[in-house]
Amino acid sequence: MRAEPYPFPFCRPAPPPPDEWLRELEPSFAAGRFSNQGPAVVRLEEELTTRWAPEGRVAVTTASGTAALAAALLALEARGPVAMPSFTFAATASAVELAGCTPVLCDADATTWELDPGDAAAAVERHGCAAIVHVRAFGLCRSLDAIEDVAAAAGVPLVVDSAAAFAGRLPEGGLIGGAGDAEVVSFHATKAFCVGEGGAVLAGPDLAARVRAVANFGFDRERSPVLRGLNAKMSEPTAALGCALAPRFDAQLAARREAAAALGAAARAGGGTLAPHPGDPPWQGLPVLLEDRRRRDAALAALERAGVEARPYYTPALHEAPAYRGCADRELPVTSDLAQRIVVVPVYSDFTEDELATLCAAVEQALAA
Ligand SMILES: *Cc1c(COP(=O)(O)O)cnc(C)c1O
């Protein structure tokens, strides 16, 4: 561990300052409501739905992206094995288990870096899976037609972990959030729409109502648990932060996209490979694929020396991690390979021109090292 702070830490959250978001809490105090659809949560859900949900979907806020994913699976009443990628962040598997399901870890596709549809179909058949969880790796915004076809053919629900993809746009231009039965997003400090801790489920109105019930202990109007639930609700202070962030977020997104384009050009000049067909993501960070593990480790070490806190991702792959080793029934060679070769370079919402130029130069040099 490095003793002094990094000039370029892995993330540099840019939530609105207190004088802007504390005002957003005044209606909660006026109404004396601090939970269960308080005024800030209601306002934030309206903002998220209007601005960033695709046609036909509404946003239900949650305490985190992990809670959002668990709530979506519980609302769909998925029980039993669930096919999901091994190449993802640990929270995908935690959420599947929180929902009372068992992860069945599948391989990635070498070009998309995401769940291989053929492997998922085979796993569903072998294990009789109750659902499929797809992950938008690194928040990349690809078309998910192939995995949607697999879920439809198998007759199982599909939930998309789009934790890092909030407000992203697909290659055809539409907003993400409309795939499968639900997409879930995260508002964690490391994500683009940053309120510290928080998340949301984007679903059609009927499923959204069930998610809302699940997130409130599974209660119906008579406070009787009609669904297996949990407490997954967002707090009023968090929602107030989100309300203050919403009107500034498009500007932050534009800045992130501009920075990612410059960093991507630098990474390519240094010999790295970028994700093909990424759509227009919010760029939590910029993932770069290197030739092999040796090149990745050399790049990480060189970035560290340049004061850049880049991170290897998603590593170890879940099927190689102590907690989830038993969750794959065979080798997952594409996943094992990818997990050794990807570096994520920091992207901020508020780079100065000088900072971005310095970081681009450091990235190009470090990757070429
Ligand atoms: C960040 C992330 C999560 C977890 O979201 P939290 O809000 O931190 O719970 C889940 N899955 C993926 C792919 C993520 O990147």
Boltz pocket constraint, residues with backbone or C-beta under 6 A from the ligand:
constraints:
  - pocket:
      binder: B
      contacts: [[A, 63], [A, 64], [A, 65], [A, 66], [A, 67], [A, 88], [A, 89], [A, 91], [A, 92], [A, 135], [A, 136], [A, 138], [A, 161], [A, 163], [A, 164], [A, 185], [A, 186], [A, 187], [A, 188], [A, 197], [A, 198], [A, 199]]
      max_distance: 6.0
